[in-house]
């Protein structure tokens, strides 16, 4: 059995090596590695381990970030001194862990558990690990662009999102039309802007135009079950909501 130890505390690493040798005298032990960076670099070389002992808190951060950088197919037993929140998640997802200081009995029990899981789950054993990581990771908070820096001559002007009425394409350029009627050429495509802007505030009305909610002044029925919009200020172009997008537009305007 090949075992990798990732642990930044020298005494804890020594104790783990000693206990593993007592329980699995034929095991080959590698490490210890003491940082996230070193662990990622090592695991990217795809070494074939049977088991990894992984400390939650390493010298340069939490070891969970290792799994964001490299796919780990080897079963993992975590070690920790304090992280009760993580421990609860491990219990719920059948991922084993050891509290420091690690006892011989607990280590032996954990290794026996992983041997049984390996037989049962086979190569899919670490799917449980990734499910656990997703359960304890805080949800990603998406941020949207709320200001632009535009130029007029030699002057740079900051423009807040709430000051913008729409963006539209004209003569291979994209223009920003502000509430005060001023226009600026900006170095973004409409597709890029659609990804950057808050969808609660802006709507892709057509291939040529993205409009702001506060700029919508009038909505009229149009032939073919489409909608025709008037926005203020007027960008000087017809804005038609296609039949396919009418439902999305109504939900956007209605806030549902």
VMD Tcl script that draws the C-alpha trace (Angstrom):
set ca {
  {0.00 0.00 0.00}
  {1.32 3.45 -1.00}
  {0.34 6.25 1.36}
  {0.92 10.00 1.02}
  {0.95 12.23 4.09}
  {0.15 15.92 3.72}
  {0.70 17.60 7.07}
  {2.37 20.89 8.04}
  {3.02 20.08 11.72}
  {6.29 18.19 12.07}
  {5.34 16.33 15.26}
  {1.93 15.36 13.87}
  {3.56 14.10 10.68}
  {6.08 12.02 12.62}
  {3.32 10.49 14.73}
  {1.23 9.68 11.66}
  {4.18 7.96 9.97}
  {4.92 5.96 13.11}
  {1.30 4.82 13.55}
  {0.91 3.90 9.89}
  {4.05 1.78 10.03}
  {2.68 -0.02 13.09}
  {-0.68 -0.72 11.47}
  {0.53 -1.31 7.89}
  {4.17 -2.43 8.19}
  {4.42 -3.13 4.46}
  {3.12 0.30 3.44}
  {5.31 2.69 1.46}
  {5.00 6.14 3.00}
  {5.61 9.34 1.02}
  {5.83 12.90 2.32}
  {5.09 14.75 4.36}
  {4.11 17.69 2.16}
  {3.27 20.80 4.13}
  {1.59 23.28 1.74}
  {-1.29 23.48 -0.73}
  {1.09 24.63 -3.47}
  {3.48 21.71 -2.99}
  {0.62 19.23 -2.78}
  {-1.00 20.46 -6.01}
  {2.31 20.36 -7.86}
  {3.00 16.84 -6.61}
  {-0.48 15.45 -7.31}
  {-0.46 16.86 -10.84}
  {2.31 14.39 -11.64}
  {-0.39 11.69 -11.21}
  {1.40 9.49 -8.66}
  {-0.41 6.25 -7.85}
  {-1.32 6.25 -4.15}
  {-3.73 3.99 -2.35}
  {-4.51 6.46 0.42}
  {-3.82 10.09 1.39}
  {-3.82 11.51 4.91}
  {-4.62 15.19 4.52}
  {-4.51 17.88 7.18}
  {-7.31 20.43 6.74}
  {-5.17 23.44 7.69}
  {-1.82 23.62 5.89}
  {0.91 26.23 6.06}
  {-0.52 28.27 3.16}
  {-4.26 27.69 3.56}
  {-7.02 25.11 3.82}
  {-6.37 21.89 1.96}
  {-9.83 21.93 0.38}
  {-8.39 24.26 -2.28}
  {-6.20 21.41 -3.52}
  {-9.29 19.85 -5.08}
  {-9.99 23.03 -7.05}
  {-6.67 22.67 -8.86}
  {-6.25 18.94 -9.38}
  {-8.54 15.93 -9.63}
  {-7.75 13.56 -6.77}
  {-8.87 9.99 -7.36}
  {-7.13 8.54 -4.30}
  {-9.20 7.98 -1.13}
  {-8.56 10.66 1.49}
  {-8.66 10.60 5.28}
  {-8.71 14.11 6.70}
  {-7.04 15.12 9.94}
  {-8.04 18.19 11.91}
  {-7.79 19.76 15.33}
  {-10.82 22.03 15.37}
  {-13.06 22.29 12.34}
  {-16.42 21.17 13.74}
  {-18.35 22.48 10.74}
  {-16.29 20.35 8.39}
  {-16.61 17.35 10.68}
  {-20.39 17.52 10.49}
  {-20.20 17.54 6.71}
  {-17.84 14.53 6.72}
  {-20.31 12.59 8.88}
  {-23.19 13.34 6.55}
  {-21.24 12.26 3.48}
  {-19.46 9.20 4.93}
  {-16.01 10.78 4.47}
  {-13.72 9.80 7.31}
  {-11.59 12.11 9.43}
  {-9.29 11.93 12.43}
  {-9.12 14.37 15.30}
  {-5.67 15.37 16.48}
  {-3.86 14.04 18.36}
  {-4.48 10.91 16.31}
  {-4.85 7.71 18.31}
  {-3.75 4.30 17.04}
  {-7.23 2.80 17.45}
  {-8.95 5.59 15.56}
  {-6.39 5.44 12.76}
  {-6.77 1.70 12.40}
  {-10.56 1.98 12.35}
  {-10.40 4.70 9.70}
  {-8.13 2.64 7.48}
  {-10.38 -0.40 7.79}
  {-13.36 1.75 6.88}
  {-11.64 3.02 3.74}
  {-10.69 -0.49 2.69}
  {-14.35 -1.47 2.88}
  {-15.43 1.65 0.98}
  {-12.83 0.97 -1.68}
  {-14.25 -2.51 -2.22}
  {-17.80 -1.19 -2.35}
  {-17.35 1.99 -4.41}
  {-14.31 1.02 -6.47}
  {-12.98 3.88 -8.60}
  {-15.97 6.05 -7.65}
  {-15.00 6.31 -4.00}
  {-13.89 9.92 -4.25}
  {-17.18 11.03 -5.73}
  {-18.29 11.11 -2.08}
  {-15.40 13.44 -1.33}
  {-16.35 15.93 -4.04}
  {-19.97 15.87 -2.92}
  {-18.79 16.72 0.59}
  {-16.63 19.59 -0.64}
  {-19.54 21.09 -2.54}
  {-21.74 20.84 0.56}
  {-19.38 22.82 2.80}
  {-18.20 25.39 0.25}
  {-19.94 28.74 0.57}
  {-22.09 29.51 -2.48}
  {-20.42 31.63 -5.09}
  {-21.66 35.19 -5.12}
  {-21.78 36.47 -8.67}
  {-20.83 40.11 -9.07}
  {-21.92 42.36 -11.89}
  {-20.37 45.40 -13.48}
  {-21.88 48.45 -11.83}
  {-19.78 51.22 -13.40}
  {-17.91 52.01 -16.58}
  {-15.01 54.31 -17.32}
  {-15.57 56.06 -20.64}
  {-13.51 58.64 -22.48}
  {-14.46 61.91 -24.09}
  {-11.48 63.59 -25.65}
  {-8.73 63.68 -23.05}
  {-11.18 63.18 -20.17}
  {-12.09 59.91 -18.45}
  {-15.62 59.83 -17.09}
  {-16.99 57.26 -14.59}
  {-20.57 56.21 -15.37}
  {-22.69 54.23 -12.92}
  {-25.03 51.49 -14.12}
  {-28.09 53.41 -12.94}
  {-27.08 56.29 -15.23}
  {-27.30 54.11 -18.35}
  {-30.45 53.81 -20.48}
  {-29.21 51.27 -22.99}
  {-26.36 49.82 -25.01}
  {-26.75 49.37 -28.75}
  {-24.79 48.39 -31.81}
  {-24.29 50.90 -34.60}
  {-21.87 50.82 -37.53}
  {-19.74 48.03 -36.01}
  {-19.42 49.93 -32.73}
  {-21.23 49.56 -29.40}
  {-22.58 52.73 -27.86}
  {-23.68 53.50 -24.33}
  {-26.64 55.87 -24.11}
  {-26.96 57.59 -20.74}
  {-30.04 59.02 -19.07}
  {-28.87 62.55 -19.91}
  {-28.76 61.72 -23.64}
  {-24.97 61.54 -23.89}
  {-23.45 58.72 -25.92}
  {-20.11 56.99 -25.54}
  {-18.37 54.31 -27.57}
  {-17.30 51.45 -25.32}
  {-14.81 48.62 -25.97}
  {-17.23 45.75 -25.32}
  {-19.49 43.65 -27.50}
  {-23.15 43.27 -26.59}
  {-22.52 39.60 -25.84}
  {-19.79 40.57 -23.35}
  {-22.03 43.18 -21.76}
  {-24.88 40.70 -21.39}
  {-22.60 38.55 -19.23}
  {-21.28 41.47 -17.17}
  {-24.54 43.31 -16.43}
  {-27.03 42.55 -13.66}
  {-29.96 40.73 -15.36}
  {-32.36 42.31 -12.88}
  {-31.47 45.74 -14.24}
  {-30.67 45.07 -17.90}
  {-32.35 42.98 -20.62}
  {-31.11 41.87 -24.03}
  {-34.05 43.20 -26.03}
  {-32.60 42.20 -29.40}
  {-29.35 41.34 -31.12}
  {-28.68 45.07 -31.43}
  {-29.77 46.39 -28.04}
  {-29.58 45.90 -24.26}
  {-31.99 48.09 -22.30}
  {-32.18 49.26 -18.70}
  {-35.39 48.65 -16.76}
  {-35.71 52.24 -15.62}
  {-35.51 53.46 -19.24}
  {-38.64 51.60 -20.42}
  {-41.30 54.27 -21.04}
  {-43.92 52.46 -23.14}
  {-44.72 48.88 -24.14}
  {-47.03 48.23 -27.09}
  {-48.38 45.10 -28.72}
  {-46.86 44.49 -32.12}
  {-47.88 42.21 -34.96}
  {-46.90 38.57 -34.76}
  {-47.35 38.56 -30.95}
  {-44.26 40.72 -30.52}
  {-43.81 43.81 -28.38}
  {-42.59 47.25 -29.35}
  {-40.75 49.36 -26.78}
  {-40.15 53.03 -26.33}
  {-37.31 53.98 -24.02}
  {-36.11 57.34 -22.77}
  {-33.95 58.80 -24.03}
  {-34.62 57.52 -27.55}
  {-31.62 55.77 -29.12}
  {-33.04 56.41 -32.58}
  {-33.73 52.77 -33.37}
  {-36.77 50.52 -33.32}
  {-36.77 48.12 -30.35}
  {-38.85 45.00 -30.93}
  {-39.12 42.10 -28.48}
  {-39.40 38.87 -30.46}
  {-42.27 36.48 -29.84}
  {-39.83 33.97 -28.33}
  {-38.62 36.52 -25.76}
  {-41.95 38.12 -24.82}
  {-42.50 35.84 -21.81}
  {-38.97 36.48 -20.45}
  {-39.40 40.22 -20.98}
  {-42.71 40.31 -19.12}
  {-41.21 38.39 -16.20}
  {-38.25 40.80 -16.16}
  {-40.46 43.90 -16.14}
  {-42.86 42.38 -13.61}
  {-40.10 41.24 -11.28}
  {-41.17 37.58 -11.21}
}
mol new
graphics top color blue
foreach p $ca { graphics top sphere $p radius 0.5 }
foreach p [lrange $ca 0 end-1] q [lrange $ca 1 end] { graphics top cylinder $p $q radius 0.2 }
display resetview
